[in-house]
Amino acid sequence: MSAANPYGIAFAPPQENVANGDDGTIACDHYHRWEEDLEMIAELGVDAYRLSIAWPRIMPVEGQVNDKGIAFYQQLIAKLKQLGIKPFVTLYHWDLPQYLEDRGGWLSRETAYKFAEFADIMTKALGDDVYSYATFNEPLCSAFLGYRYGQHAPGLTEDKFGFQAAHHILLAHGLALPKMRENAPSAEHGIVLNFTPAYPADPNNAADVLAADFDEQQGIHWFLQPIIEGQYPEAIRQQQPLWWPTILPGDLELIKQPIDYLGINYYTRHVIKATDDGPKQVTLEGVERTDMGWEVCPQALTGLLTKLNERYELPPIFITENGMAGADTLEDGKVIDQQRCDYYQSHLNAVADAIEQGVELKGYFAWSLMDNFEWAFGYEKRFGIVYVDYDTQQRVPKQSATYFQQFLKQRAGA
């Protein structure tokens, strides 16, 4: 089961950049309610919990470590182990210390080395008590949404900035891995990438096919190919040479290191049409959508996994995020979210189909445990299988929580 990082604050001022002017100061208040939250997870019957570390909390001042922050995560991990739940820890989930952003953030090569220092500190503190470490969650969002499209902090809008930030994040991954393995030799070490497969609007139109392929070159292969093969997609250099980042000798060797697993986050697909102004996403009519407006397309998850398995020599895979936002309401003490139940069932079936076709898949995480602060969307979008009343902090398991509980009991019985 996955939970959003409850400590991230979207870029200021929130009145302009976050829905309703929301911020993540309190969110679901997991900091004070973590024990009851972990007991709730145990009651669901899950055997693994994915959580993220807040770098600004651990190092709010440069060069200083907040021991209280370390202690919080240590007690959290200890309780999970006591409950028989495997901790899957992500070291970076989009929240960068402000003092590093002030010096350029992920546009600065220095930040990659600072991340390696942070990873060293955290893996020394938590060690092999953690079952699995991920260096980063969704580098595409940190790099492209933050520095290329302006949707996340720091709100920059230059294509080249996005690709440069992406390179420095992948460099940080490579710099951190040796320290992590030294500090936690028995743990698994990997990275979590989010992939949105692209389909041509007209499969018989060659221009649409090429446009969809380019969408995947920048959105999928730019992040995976250097990790597995030690090089970036040439299609980017050939078609958009001005986007190409500064890469120093030895960088790609650092990035291409063996990982124990690959985490894949999947939510939807893109449908792409070639236009005179370049590839454009098409919004299809008459398809099922979530509250985010994303198409529900489980078969694209099967296709993504099988295509990647054919294209690369991959390590074992975890689906580290899969889920949907719903327009959930609490009525008579209950939340009926049948669409979410159906979504999970269809995507679990899609995962089973991929396994049958030879994909080595070791686990699946639902996103997410609780409703939470969803960055630029604030509290408008609810992804959780547990409803959170933000005024009272009451937790109410939704219909989908019961679905998962029963599903896991059936699996255990089988």
C-alpha positions in Angstrom: 0.0 0.0 0.0 1.3 3.5 -0.9 0.8 6.8 0.8 1.6 10.2 -0.5 4.3 12.2 1.2 2.3 14.3 3.7 4.9 17.0 4.2 5.4 18.4 0.7 4.4 22.1 0.2 3.7 23.1 -3.4 5.5 26.2 -4.6 4.5 29.6 -3.2 2.3 31.5 -3.3 -0.3 28.7 -2.9 -3.1 31.1 -3.7 -1.9 31.3 -7.3 -0.3 27.8 -7.8 -2.5 25.4 -5.8 -6.2 24.7 -6.1 -8.2 26.7 -3.5 -4.9 28.1 -2.1 -4.4 24.8 -0.2 -1.1 23.8 1.3 0.3 20.6 2.8 1.1 21.9 6.3 -1.3 19.5 8.0 -2.6 17.3 5.1 -3.7 14.0 6.8 -1.6 14.7 9.9 0.2 11.4 9.6 3.0 12.8 11.7 0.8 12.7 14.8 -1.4 9.8 13.8 1.1 7.4 12.4 0.5 4.6 14.9 -3.2 4.4 14.3 -2.5 4.7 10.5 -0.1 1.7 10.7 -2.6 -0.3 12.6 -5.2 0.5 9.9 -2.8 -0.8 7.3 -2.3 -4.0 9.2 -6.0 -4.5 9.4 -6.2 -4.4 5.6 -3.9 -7.4 5.5 -1.2 -5.9 3.3 2.3 -7.1 3.6 4.2 -4.0 2.3 3.9 -0.2 2.7 5.5 2.4 0.5 6.5 5.7 2.2 8.7 8.7 1.4 11.3 10.6 3.3 11.1 14.4 3.5 14.6 15.7 2.7 13.8 19.2 4.0 12.7 17.7 7.3 15.9 15.8 7.7 18.2 18.7 6.6 16.2 21.9 7.1 19.5 23.8 7.5 22.4 23.0 5.2 25.0 20.8 6.9 22.8 20.0 9.9 20.8 16.8 10.5 17.5 17.0 12.3 17.7 14.0 14.8 14.0 14.3 15.5 13.2 13.8 11.9 15.5 10.7 11.7 13.9 9.3 14.9 10.4 9.7 13.4 11.2 7.5 10.5 13.1 5.0 12.6 10.1 4.4 14.9 7.8 4.2 11.8 10.1 1.5 10.3 10.3 -0.4 13.6 6.5 -0.5 14.0 6.1 -1.7 10.4 8.5 -4.5 11.0 6.7 -5.4 14.3 3.4 -5.6 12.3 5.1 -7.9 9.7 4.8 -5.2 7.0 7.8 -4.7 4.6 8.9 -1.0 4.5 9.5 0.3 0.9 11.3 3.7 1.4 11.5 6.4 -1.3 14.3 8.9 -0.6 13.0 11.7 -2.8 9.4 12.5 -3.6 9.6 16.0 -5.0 10.4 18.0 -1.9 13.8 19.8 -2.2 15.3 21.9 0.5 14.8 25.5 -0.3 18.4 26.4 0.2 19.3 24.1 -2.7 16.6 25.5 -5.0 17.9 29.0 -4.2 21.2 27.9 -5.8 19.5 26.5 -8.9 17.8 23.3 -7.7 18.0 20.4 -10.2 19.5 22.7 -12.8 22.6 22.8 -10.6 24.9 19.8 -10.8 25.7 20.4 -7.1 22.3 19.2 -6.1 23.1 15.7 -7.4 26.0 15.5 -5.0 23.9 16.9 -2.1 21.3 14.2 -2.8 24.0 11.5 -2.5 25.0 12.9 0.9 21.4 12.9 2.0 21.0 9.3 0.8 24.1 8.3 2.7 22.7 9.8 5.9 19.3 8.2 5.6 20.5 4.7 4.7 23.0 4.8 7.5 20.2 5.7 9.9 17.7 3.1 8.6 20.1 0.4 7.2 18.7 -3.0 6.5 15.6 -2.4 8.6 14.2 -1.2 5.3 13.3 -3.9 2.8 13.6 -1.8 -0.3 14.9 1.7 -1.1 14.1 3.8 -4.1 16.3 6.8 -4.9 13.6 8.8 -6.7 9.9 8.8 -7.3 8.9 9.9 -10.7 11.9 12.0 -11.9 9.8 13.0 -14.9 7.5 15.0 -12.6 10.3 16.7 -10.7 12.2 17.6 -13.9 9.5 18.1 -16.6 6.6 19.4 -14.5 8.9 21.6 -12.4 11.4 22.9 -14.9 9.8 22.4 -18.3 6.0 22.8 -18.0 5.8 25.0 -14.9 3.1 22.9 -13.2 5.2 22.0 -10.1 7.8 23.8 -8.2 9.8 25.8 -9.1 7.5 26.6 -12.0 10.0 27.1 -14.8 9.0 26.6 -18.5 12.0 25.8 -20.7 12.4 22.5 -22.5 16.1 22.5 -22.1 15.7 23.1 -18.4 13.5 20.0 -18.1 16.1 17.7 -19.8 19.0 19.2 -17.8 17.1 18.7 -14.5 16.3 15.1 -15.5 19.9 14.4 -16.2 21.0 15.8 -12.8 18.4 13.7 -11.1 19.5 10.5 -12.8 23.1 11.5 -12.0 22.1 11.8 -8.4 20.6 8.3 -8.5 23.9 7.0 -9.8 26.0 8.8 -7.2 23.8 7.6 -4.4 23.6 3.9 -5.2 27.1 2.9 -4.0 26.6 4.6 -0.6 23.2 3.0 -0.3 24.4 -0.5 -1.0 27.3 0.0 1.5 25.0 1.1 4.2 22.2 -1.4 3.6 23.7 -4.4 1.9 20.7 -6.7 2.5 18.1 -4.2 1.2 16.9 -3.9 -2.4 17.9 -0.7 -4.2 16.2 0.7 -7.3 14.2 3.7 -8.7 10.6 4.5 -9.4 9.7 5.9 -12.9 6.2 6.9 -14.1 5.3 5.9 -17.6 2.4 6.9 -19.8 2.4 4.9 -23.0 1.5 6.7 -26.1 -0.9 5.5 -28.8 -1.3 7.1 -32.3 -4.7 8.8 -32.8 -4.8 7.0 -36.2 -2.7 3.8 -36.2 -2.8 3.9 -40.0 -1.3 7.4 -40.2 2.5 7.3 -40.3 2.8 10.8 -38.9 0.7 9.9 -35.9 2.7 6.7 -35.3 6.0 8.7 -35.3 4.5 11.4 -33.1 3.4 8.8 -30.5 6.8 7.2 -30.6 8.5 10.5 -30.0 6.2 11.0 -27.0 7.5 7.8 -25.5 11.1 8.6 -26.4 10.9 11.7 -24.1 8.5 10.4 -21.5 9.6 6.8 -21.1 13.0 6.1 -22.7 14.7 9.3 -21.7 14.4 8.1 -18.1 14.8 4.3 -18.5 17.3 3.9 -21.3 20.3 5.6 -19.5 19.7 3.4 -16.4 19.6 0.2 -18.4 21.8 0.9 -21.4 23.9 3.9 -20.4 22.7 6.2 -23.1 19.9 8.7 -23.9 17.5 8.3 -26.8 19.1 9.7 -30.0 15.6 10.7 -31.2 15.7 13.6 -28.9 19.1 14.9 -30.2 18.0 14.4 -33.8 14.6 16.0 -33.6 15.2 18.6 -30.9 18.9 19.2 -30.5 18.4 22.4 -28.5 16.8 20.2 -25.7 20.0 18.2 -25.2 21.5 18.7 -21.8 25.1 19.2 -20.7 26.5 15.7 -19.9 30.0 15.3 -18.5 32.4 12.4 -19.2 31.6 9.5 -16.9 28.0 10.6 -16.1 26.3 7.8 -18.1 28.6 5.2 -16.5 27.5 6.4 -13.1 23.8 6.3 -14.1 24.1 2.9 -15.6 24.5 0.7 -12.5 22.7 -2.5 -11.8 19.4 -2.0 -9.9 17.7 -4.7 -7.9 14.2 -3.7 -9.2 12.4 -1.2 -11.3 9.3 0.5 -9.9 6.7 1.5 -12.5 3.9 4.0 -11.8 1.0 3.8 -14.2 -2.3 5.7 -14.4 -3.4 6.2 -18.0 -2.2 6.5 -21.6 -1.7 9.3 -24.1 -3.4 9.4 -27.5 -1.2 11.5 -29.8 -1.9 13.2 -33.1 0.7 14.8 -35.4 0.0 18.5 -36.2 1.8 21.3 -37.9 2.7 22.6 -34.4 4.1 19.2 -33.3 2.6 16.2 -31.5 -0.6 16.9 -29.6 -2.5 14.9 -27.1 -6.0 14.0 -28.2 -9.0 13.7 -25.8 -11.1 10.8 -26.9 -14.9 11.0 -26.6 -17.0 8.3 -25.0 -14.3 6.7 -22.8 -14.4 6.2 -19.1 -12.4 8.8 -17.1 -11.4 9.4 -13.5 -11.9 12.6 -11.5 -8.5 13.7 -12.9 -9.9 13.5 -16.4 -7.6 10.6 -17.2 -8.8 7.8 -19.4 -9.2 4.4 -17.7 -7.2 2.0 -19.9 -6.0 -1.1 -18.2 -5.0 -2.8 -21.4 -2.4 -0.1 -21.9 -0.7 -1.3 -18.7 -0.3 -4.8 -20.1 1.0 -3.3 -23.3 3.5 -1.1 -21.5 4.9 -3.9 -19.5 5.2 -6.4 -22.3 6.8 -3.8 -24.7 9.4 -2.8 -22.1 10.1 -6.4 -21.4 10.8 -7.0 -25.1 12.8 -3.8 -25.5 15.1 -4.0 -22.4 17.0 -6.4 -20.2 15.0 -5.4 -17.1 15.4 -6.3 -13.5 12.3 -7.5 -11.6 9.4 -5.0 -11.7 7.1 -3.7 -9.0 4.0 -1.7 -9.9 4.7 1.0 -7.3 1.7 3.2 -8.0 -1.7 2.4 -9.7 -5.0 4.0 -8.7 -7.5 6.7 -9.5 -9.0 9.9 -8.1 -12.7 9.8 -7.5 -15.3 12.4 -6.6 -15.8 10.7 -3.3 -18.4 11.8 -0.7 -19.1 10.6 2.8 -22.7 9.8 3.2 -24.2 8.1 6.3 -20.7 7.2 7.4 -19.8 5.4 4.2 -18.0 6.1 0.9 -19.2 4.1 -2.0 -16.5 4.1 -4.7 -17.5 1.3 -7.1 -15.5 2.9 -10.0 -12.3 2.6 -7.9 -13.0 -1.0 -7.1 -13.6 -1.8 -10.8 -10.5 0.2 -11.7 -8.3 -1.9 -9.4 -9.8 -5.2 -10.5 -9.3 -4.4 -14.2 -5.7 -3.3 -13.6 -4.8 -6.3 -11.4 -6.2 -8.4 -14.3 -3.9 -6.4 -16.7 -0.9 -7.1 -14.5 -1.8 -10.8 -14.4 -2.0 -10.8 -18.2 1.5 -9.3 -18.4 2.9 -11.9 -16.0 1.4 -14.6 -18.2 3.3 -13.1 -21.2 6.6 -13.4 -19.4 7.0 -10.2 -17.4 8.8 -10.7 -14.1 6.6 -8.8 -11.7 7.2 -9.1 -8.0 4.5 -6.9 -6.4 1.7 -4.3 -6.8 1.1 -1.1 -4.7 -2.3 0.7 -4.8 -2.2 4.5 -4.8 -3.0 5.5 -2.3 -3.8 4.5 1.3 -5.4 7.8 2.3 -6.7 10.9 0.6 -4.0 13.5 0.8 -2.5 16.8 -0.4 -2.1 16.3 -4.1 0.4 19.1 -4.9 -1.0 21.6 -7.4 -4.5 20.0 -7.0 -4.5 20.6 -3.3 -7.3 18.7 -1.5 -9.6 18.6 -4.5 -8.6 15.2 -5.7 -9.1 12.0 -3.6 -7.0 9.0 -4.5 -7.2 7.1 -1.2 -9.0 3.9 -0.4 -9.5 5.5 3.0 -11.5 8.8 3.2 -10.0 11.6 5.2 -12.2 14.3 6.7 -9.6 17.2 6.7 -11.5 19.1 9.4 -11.7 16.3 11.9 -8.9 14.1 10.6 -11.3 11.1 10.8 -10.3 8.2 8.7 -13.2 6.2 7.0 -12.3 3.1 5.0 -14.1 3.3 1.6 -15.7 0.5 -0.3 -12.4 0.0 -2.1 -10.7 -0.7 1.2 -13.1 -3.5 1.9 -12.5 -4.7 -1.7 -8.7 -4.9 -1.1 -9.1 -6.5 2.3 -11.3 -9.3 0.8 -9.0 -9.6 -2.2 -6.0 -10.1 0.0 -7.8 -12.6 2.2 -8.7 -14.6 -0.9 -5.1 -14.5 -2.1 -3.9 -15.7 1.4 -6.4 -18.5 1.3 -5.3 -19.6 -2.1 
